[in-house]
Amino acid sequence: MKKLSFLINNVILGKNLIESDIDVVVLAELTPKVRNLWTPPPSPAATAAFTHQRPDVGMIRIGVEFCRVINPVPVHHQKESSHFALMTCESRILISSSTIASTISYALRIFNHVNNPTIFLFNTLIASSLARKGDDQTNFALVLYTRILTQTTLIPNSYTYPSLFKACSLQPWLQHGRALHAHVLKFLKPPYDHFVQASLLNFYSKCGELGVSRFLFDQIIGPDLASWNSILAAYAHNNSVYYESNLDNVYDSSSLQLEVLLLFSQMQKSLTCPNEVSLVALISACADLGALSQGIWAHSYVHRNGLKLNRFVGTALITMYANCGRLDFAWQLFARLLERDTYCYNAMLRGLAVHGLGLEALDLFKKMDLEGLVPDDVTLLVIMCACSNVGLVDQGCKIFESMKENYGIEPKLEHYGTLVDLFGRAGRVKEAEEIVQTIPVKPNAVLWRSLLGAARVHGNLEVGESALKQLIRLEPETSGNYVLLSNMYASLNRWDDVKNVRKLMKDHGIDKTPGSSIVDVDGAMHEFLIGDKTHPEAKWIYLGHWAINSAISLFIPYVKLDEMHRRLQEHGHKSGTREILFDIEEEEKEDALSYHSERLAIAYALIASDSCAPIRIIKNLRVCNDCHTATKLISRIYEREIIVRDRSRFHHFRNGTCSCLDYW
């Protein structure tokens, strides 16, 4: 493999290699399965045997190319048509023959006997070989590309590269994709074909280089539908944080998804008609943002414009409605879909899991099995999460044990992490620690963080300190790890230890990630940070609204936050100040809690939204204990349904209760 990579790099970088050298290296390095396809020319006896068989259409097409190399007359008579024998249509021959065997073996045997194959023939075989994913196919396609480069009469064209870029978008082929980009600049003349540009956009987005993808897109004059879809998908499906060469230029998930909405608007202004692929990207962005109004608009666009509600669009819509807190809409859509595959079930199962409906998720999983659909690793992961969110420890363990026994799926780190979370939430912290220490793979930060979170919830300081040491080693710059342990110390009034943790954060140059909450009011998204006074309507939140006192006819300012705090106290709420990170007076701690981002978002929604409309909030961090308790009371005091999506699950607050039943 190393020699082949060396060969490809040398050829792509323009170094001279003679054809005989390439043949030697290729034959030595190709896997046995692929190497066996490079067969010698047929013997005269084999040709004679072929011509005496009763041919079918596929055999005749294969025979055409044999006879073009050896003797074209016999097949000409078998077909009884001089027109067919004169046709060379190499691509049809290759495609027909590869379809017969469901592999590329027949096509390649023909290809080996073609004198002076054209670039069209090379391109067809490269595209056909990459129709199936796998390292062998990518290996083979790149070998074919090296043969093109060694032919003095051949030059790669616009049809050569799209398939290769798609194949090279995964490890270990990324370096070859970048080298192929250099060859695009070398062999193709601008303006470049839109399919080449779209394949380049996709390649760099899958490499995590979103900035490069956007730069390439901005160079396109009059982008077509393929180019628009490529850049929309690049932003919609890059949900993690990407760092470019300039480390100060960081894209977070929210800004990426907002850019999808802006790009879609620009696409419409350019008079390019979106298709199903465009809508999947748009709906996915709405799902991540929790933008229900925009998601509903996208759903209606599908119906208004006659687009097909296929399983891809349907899966995206189910995810969107579930992520926006409308699980009822997700259920209705799921039930009406005519075609449902494993991905569709995964979306619905995940929706049930994050909304805390573990038993319903298990029932749907059984229904999936009855329909004959085979679960994948994601299916089993979301089912385990569903069990974890509601404390179904035994059922979650059974799902984990069935992975290898019933489905032949090897557990990944994510499955072990969910297993740790399953035991940790249930208070079985020591068992969770044993899992982390005994799993057959090296624990990552996610596993240790799950263990640290469980230790914090259940007050196991020894396990928490042990987990933090591992997290500092693995992720020394992640603020949430320090905050979890600091909260634990604060809850035990160990203020010296709290100060030590804060000093450790300062020494590493780490700032605590600020809590932020986004609230949807009449389709507009409003974001608040802790203690935020930058919102255009901040005065209404902090200074309240003017109401007429019927007794004295005077305008009296009501401070909305103060009003909420006062009414909470009237209903017996005592602020949970155990996790405040500073050694300050209790009254000051209560004030600090009052300015948490979700409190500000709720205060604004109470002022600005319809009194009958649910309040929908998305929070970037886990809801703290005090805000959770306070929000339950607020839902009863103001008779409002409040739906909060934190970093791991949904909380539906109604009439003083929460859907999580205080198990989160």
N, C-alpha and C positions, 0 to 999 in steps of 0.2 A: 504493500500500500504506500509506503514511504517513497519507494522508487517511482511509482506511478505518479504520485503527487509532485515529485521532483521533475518528472518528465513534463507533466502538464504545465507546471509553473514556468519551466524553461521555454516551452513552446509559446505559451501565452505572452511571456515577457519578450519574445522576439529573438531568442537565441536559436542558432542554427543547429538542427538535428537532421541527419539523413534518414530516409525512410526505413532502411534496413535496421538502424538502431532502434527506431520506434517499434518495429515489429518484434524485435527481441524482447524489449522491456514489456510491451503489452502482453505478449504470450506468457511471459514469466509472472506477471503481476495480476492478470485478470483472475477472478475467482474461477474454480473449476466449472461451475455452471455456465459462466459466460464464455470461458475459454473453449469449451466443447462446441460452441457455435461457429468457431472459425474453422470450417471444414475445407479439405482440398477439393479441386474440381472433380466432377463425377467421371467414372470410367466409361469407355464406349459401351461396355456391356450393360451398365446401369442405364445409359441413355436408350439403348435398344429395348430394354425391359419396359422403360417408361412409355415408349411409343407404341407398345403392343397392348397396353392396358386400356380399358374402357374409361375414358376421362370424364370427370365432372367439371363444372365450371371453374372451381378453385384450382384443379390440377391443370386445366388448360392455361389459366393465367400464369401459374408457376412455370409451366412448360414453355410459354412464350419467351421468357427470359433465358431459360436454358438453351433454347434453340437459337436465340439471337447470338449466343456465345459459341455454340457448337454447330448446329445444323437446323435452320429454321423451317425446312420444307415439311418434315413429318407432321408437326402440329398444325401447320397451315392446312394440310389435307384433312386432318382429324376435325378441325373446326368447320371446314368447307366454306371458308370465307376469307378471301385475301385481305379484306379490310381489317379484320381482327389481328391477323398476323403482322400487319404493318404498324399496328398501334404499339407504341412503346410505353406510354402511361405508367411509368415506373411506380408512381405513388399508389395507384390503384392495385397494382400487383402486390406491393409490399403490405398494404393494409389488408387486402383479401387474404393473403397467406398467413399473416399474423393472427387474423381473426379465427382462422381454421384451428390453429393450435393453441390459441389463447396465450401465446408467448411470442417472443420475437425470433424464435429459432428458425422458422421457415423463411421469414423475411430476410434474415441475415444470410442464410444459405444462398438465397437468390442474389443478394447484394454482393457476395463474394465472387460471383461469376460475371458481374457486369463490368465490361470494359469502359474505362473512363467515366465513372458515375458522375452525374451532374450535381451541382449544389442543391438543386431541387430534390434530388433523390436523397442526399445526405440529410437535408432538413426534415424530410418526411420520416426517415428512419429514426432520427434523434427525437422528434416529437412523439412517435409511436412508442419508442423505448421508455419514454418518461411518463407514459400514460398511467403506469403503476409506480407508486412510491417505493423507494428502497435504495440502499447504498449501492447495490449491484447495478441498478438501472442508471443511477447518476454516474457511477464509475464508467459504465459502458458508453453513455452519451458523451462524456468528456473525452473518451478515447476516440470516438468518431470525430469529435471536433478537432483533435490533434491531427487526424488524418486529412481533414480539410486543409489545415494550415501547411501540411507538407506537400500538397498538390499545387504545383506551380500554375496550373490553369484555373484554379478555383479561388474565389474570394467569398468569405461569409457575407450574407446579406441580412436584410431586416427580418427575414423569417427564421434565421438561425438562432437568434438570441433569446426571444421570449421564453421558450421552454427551458433553456439552460439557466436563465436567471431564477425561474421558479424552482428548479431542482437544487440550485446552490444556495437557497435561502435558509437552509438548516445546517447545523454542524454535522460533519466536519468540513463542509464545502464552502463556507463563507469566504475564505481567502480567494477561492477560484472565482466567485461571483464578482469580487472587486477587480480582479485581473480581467475578467470579461468586460467590465465597464471600460477599462482602458482600451480594449480591442474594439468596442463600439466607436470610440473616438478615433481609432486608427483606421478602421475599414469602412465605416459608414459616413456618408456626407450629410451635413445638416441641410434642410430641416429633417430631423429624425422621424421615423414612422411612429405614430401614436402608440402602437402596441409595444414597441421597444421602450418608449418612454414610460408607459404604464407598468411594464415588467420591472423597469429600474426602480420606479417608485415603490412597488411592492417589495422588491428585494431589500432596499434600504430600510423600509419600515419594519420588516421582519428581523432585520439586524439590530433594531433598536435605535437607528440613526434617523430619527424623525425630522431633524433639521435638514439633513441632506435631501430627504424625500420632498420636503416643502420647497427647498431651493430648486430642485429639478422641476417640480410642478410649476413654479412661478416663471420658469424659462419657456414654458409651452405657450405658443401663440394660438389662441382659440382651442383650448382643450376640448376633446370629444368626451363622449359618455364614459369610455373606458378609463380615461385619465381622471375624470371627476370621481368615478367610483373608487379608483385606486387611492386617491388622497383622502377621501372620506373614510375608507376602511382603515387607512394608516392611522388616522387620529382616533377613530372609534374603538379600535381594538388594541391600542397601546395604552393599557390602564395603569401601568406602573410608572415610576419616575425615570426619565431618561436624561443622562448627562452627555453633553456634547464635549468637543475639545475645550471649549470655554466652560469651566465648571460653574460659573455664575449663571449660565443660561440653563435653567431647569424648568421642565414642563411638569406640572402636577396634573393629576387625573381630571380635576374639574375644568381647568383651562383647556385641556385637550378636548373634552366633550363639548364645551362651549364653542370651540373652534369648528366642530362638526356642524353645529347649527348655523354658524355664520357662513361656512363654506356652502352648505346646502342652499342658503338664501342667495348667495352669489351664483350658484349653479342655475337656479331658477331665473335670475336676471339675465343670464347669458343665453336664455331660451333653449338650454339643453334639457330635454325631457328626462326626468329620473325614471329608473326602472326598479325592479324588485331589489336588486343589489344596493342601489342608492338608499332605498327605504330601510333596509336592514341596518345599514350604518347609522342612519338618522335615529331610528328607534332605539338602537343600542346605546347611543349617546344620551337619549332622553331617560333610558333606564338607569344609567350611572348617575345622572344628575338628579333623578327623582322628579323630573319635569313632566308632571302628569298632563297638564294642558297641552303642551307641545306634542306629547306622545299620542294623545287622543286625536290631535289634528293630523298627525302622520297616519294613524289608523284610518281616519276618514278619507285621507288622500288616496290610500290604496283602493278604497271602494269607489270614490268619485272618478278615478282615472282608469278604472278597469284593470288594475294590476292584479296578478294572481296571488291569492292568499295561500302560498305554498307552505311547506313545513318550515322553511327558513324564515320567512316573514312571520309565520305563526309563532315560532319559537321565540323570536325577538320580541313580539308583542306580549307573549306570556311573561317573559322576563321583565319587560317594562312595567306592566300592570302590577306584578308582584313587588317590584322594587319601589313602586310609587304608593304602595299601601292599599291598592285596589285588588285584593286577592279574589274578590267576587267576580270582577271582570276577567281575571286570568282564568278562573274556573270555567266561566261561560265560553270563553274562546277555545280553551282546551277541549271542551266537550263537543264543540261544533267543527273542529278541524277534521277534514276527511282523511288526511294522511298524517299519521303520528309515528315518529321514529324514536329511537333511544334519546336523541338530543332533546326532542320535544318533552318527553317524560322527565328528563333531567331538569329542564327548566321549571316544570310544574312542581316536581319534588323539592327543588331548592326553594321555591316560593313558599311551600308549606313549611319547610324547615325553618326559614328565617322568621316566619310569623308564629312560630311556636306551636305548630299543629303536628306533633310527632306521630300520634295515632293515625291521623288521616294520611300522613306520608307513608306509613307502613301499609295501610290498606291499598293505596295507589300502587305501591311497589308490588303487592300481590297481584293486582289487576294487570300490571305490566307483564308479569310472568305468565299469566293466563293467556295473554295475547300473543305469546311466543316471542316477545322481544328480549334480546339478550342484554343484560345490564353491563355497563363498562365500569372502569375504575371510578369515574365521576359519579355514576349512579350510586355506587356503594358508599362513596364519600358523603354525599348529601344525605343519604339515609342515616348514616352514623351521626351526622350533625343534627338531624331532626331528633334522634334519640337523645343526644347530649343536651339539647335545648330544653327538654322537658323531663330529664332525669330517668329515662328508660335505659338504665345501665345494662340489664340482662339482655334486652333486645339488641342494643348496640353491640354488645360483645358477640352475640350470635351472628350478626351481620359480618363483623370482622373475621370471625372464624370461618365463615362460609366462603370468603374470598378465594382462598386457594382450594378448599375442599370441593365446592360446588361450581365455581366459575373459572378456576385456573388462573386467577389474577393475583399477581404478587403485590403485597401491600407496599405502598410508597410512603415517603416521609409524611405526606399529608394525612394518610390514614392513621399512622402512629400518633400524629399530633392530635387528631380528633379523639383517638382512644385515650390519650392523656387528659384531654379536656373532659371527656365523658366521666372518668373517675374523679378528676379534680373538682368539677362542679358538685358532684355528689358527696364531697367531703372525704373521699378516700385518697388523701394526698400522698400517703406513703406508697400505696399501690401505684399511683401515677408516677411517682419518683422511680419506682422499680422498673416500670416500663421504659422510661427514658434511659435508664442505665443498662438495660439488658437487650434492647432491640438490636437486630443484626446489622443495622446501618448506623452511620455516624449521626447523632442528633444535631439538628440545626437550630437556629435561633427561635423558630416558631415553636418547637417542642419545649424549649427551656422557658419561653415566655408564657406558654400555656401553664406550665408548672408553677411559674412565679405568680401568675394571676390566681391560680387555685390556692396557693399558699397565702396570698394576701386576703382573699375572701374568708378563709377559714383560720387565719391567724397563726399559721405554722411558720414562725420566724426562721427556724433552722433551715427548712427546705427553701424558703424565700431567699435567704442569704447565699445559699449554695447555688441556686439557679442564677442569681444576679452575677456571681463571679463568672459563670460560663457565658452569660450574655455580654458582659463587658469585654470578654475575650473575643467573642464572635462579632458583636456589633457595638463597638465602643462609642459610637456617635449617635445612637438611638436614644432619644430623651425618655421615651415611654418606659424603658426598662428601669431607669433610675427613679422615675416618678412612682412606679408601682411599689418599690421597696420603701421609698420615702413615705408614702401613704401608710404603709404598714407600721413604720416607726412612729409616725404621728398619731395613729390610732392607739398606740401604747404609751403615748406621752414621753417618748424617748427623744427629746428635742436635740440633744447633743448628736445623736445618730442622724437625725434629720439634717442638721447643719453639716455633718461630715459628707452626707450624700450630695448636698447642694454644692459643697466645696469641690467634691470630685467632679461634678458636672461643670463647674466653673473652670477647673484645671484643664478639662478636656475641651473647653470652648463650646459647651453644649447648652442650648437654650430649650426650655420646655415648649413643646408644641402647643400653641394657643388653641383653646377650644373654640370652635366655630359652629354656628347653626344657621341653616338656610330654611326659610319659611316661604311657602307658596301662597301668595295672596292675589286672587283674581288672575292667575296665570303668570304673574311676575314673581321672580325669585329675589328675596331679600336676605342678605347675609349679615350676621352679627357675630362679633368676637366678644370675648369676656370683657365686661366693662366698656363696651363699644359706644362711642358718642359721635361716630363719623357718619352714621346713616342720615340721609336727608330729612327724615321725619323723627330724628332723635328727640326733639323737643316734646313731641307728643308722648313719647315713652317716659321721659324723665320728668316733664312738666305736666303731663296729663292732658286732659281736655277741659274746655270751659263748659260748665253746666249751669243752668239757671236754677237758683234756689227759689222754689215757689214761695217760701215764707218771706224772704227779705228782698227777692228780686235782684240779687247781686251775683256777679260772675265769680265763681270760686274755683281755683285751680286744684285739680285732683292729680296727684302724682300716681301714675298707674302702677309703678313698681311698689311704691309704698302702700298703695291700696291692696295689691295682691298680698304683700307681706302681712299687712294688718288683718286681712280676712283669713289668711292661713292660720294666724295665731288665734283668732276667734274660734276656729274650728279645731283647736287643740294641737296644731302642728308645732313640734319642737325641732329646730334645725339640727341635723346631724353633723356636728362640727368635728368629729373625730379625725377626719382626713384632711383638714386644713393644714397646709404645710408650714405655717408660721406659729410661733409661740406667742399668740396675742390673746386679748380678752375675748370672752365668749360673744359679747355684743358685736365686736369687730368681725369675728368669724361669720356671724349671721349675715352681716352686711355684705361680706365678700361672696357668700353663697347667693345672695339676692341678685348679683350682677353676672351670674353665669350666663353663657350665650343663649341657652335654651329658654331661660327666664325672660331675657330681652325679646327673643323671637315670639314667645307666647304673649307677652305684653303688647307687642306691636300688632299681632294677629287679633287680639281682643279688641283693639281700637279700630283697626283698618278693615277687617273682614266681616262678612255677613254673620249675624249672630247664630244662624242655623248651619253654617258651613263647618265641616271638620277642619281642624288646624293640622297642617301637615308640616313636619319639621324633619330635616336631615342633619344629623350631628356627626362630626368627624371623629369624635372620641366616644368611649364608653360612657353611658349616662352614670353620673355619680349617685350614690345612695340617697342623698338629701333631695336632689332634684327629682329623682324617681318618686319618692314619697310625696313631695310637694305637688308634682304634676297630677298624681292620683287625686289629691284633694281639689286642685284647681278645676279638674274635669267635672267634679261634683258641684263645687261652689258656683261656677259660671255655666253649668249645664252645657258643656261643649265636649265633643269628642276630639281627643288630641292623639295624633298618630306620630310617633317618633321613631325614626330609623337611625340607630347608632352604628358604630363600626362593625357590629356583628349580627344584629337582629332587629326586629320590629317590636315596638311596645304600643299596644292599643289601649289608651286610657279612656274608660267610660264609667261614669257614675261612681267614681272613687275607687275603681279597681283597674288592674292592668292585666293584659292577656298573658303575660309571662308568669303570673301568679307568684311574683317576687322570686322567681328562680331564673337568675341570669348571670 
